[in-house]
Amino acid sequence: MNPFFINNYRLPGIRSFIKRNPMFRQVKPKRAESSSKVIALANEAFQSGRLRPGDRFPSPDEISKLTGASVIESLDAVTSLLKAGLIRQLPSGQLSISRQ
């Protein structure tokens, strides 16, 4: 007896099991930005004056949502910008544009 056959409704709960959607679906990949592209976008914003010293800088999660980059790529970009001294982390944990 095959319990997953569509006509076998004698088993309790089998009808809802057969008609359910699959548990896993294929996810379409987003357009991924690399960390170097995210750094280039940030540098462009610094150069153009859209980001000024003291302004709040987005978190890696916000960057990934805005650019389509993965959180890991965004975190790499933020780490590189912190090491370069372009941004700093405040005691509250927020990121801020450092004074140059």
Phi, psi and omega in degrees: 000126179265112183290345183261010177285138188298332183271357182269086183259007181287335179283137182293131176080001184288328181297315180289330179293319183290325185272355181291157173288155178297150183291321183246135177238152178287131181261134177284127181290142176284164173289111186272132174260142178276166181295327179293325178291321178295319177297319179296321177295320179293316179298322178296321178292324176295314183295320184281346179092005177292329174248122181247160178305133181095344178292153176286137177256139183294152178285164178303324179294317178294321178297318181295324178290324182284321186259343184087002177284158177288163180296325179295316178297319179295320178294321176298319180295316179296319178298318178295319179292325176295316180294327179283346179085011180281330175231164178221158178258126180283162178302335178284349181101346179287156177261144183220152176286129182277159179280137182245000000 
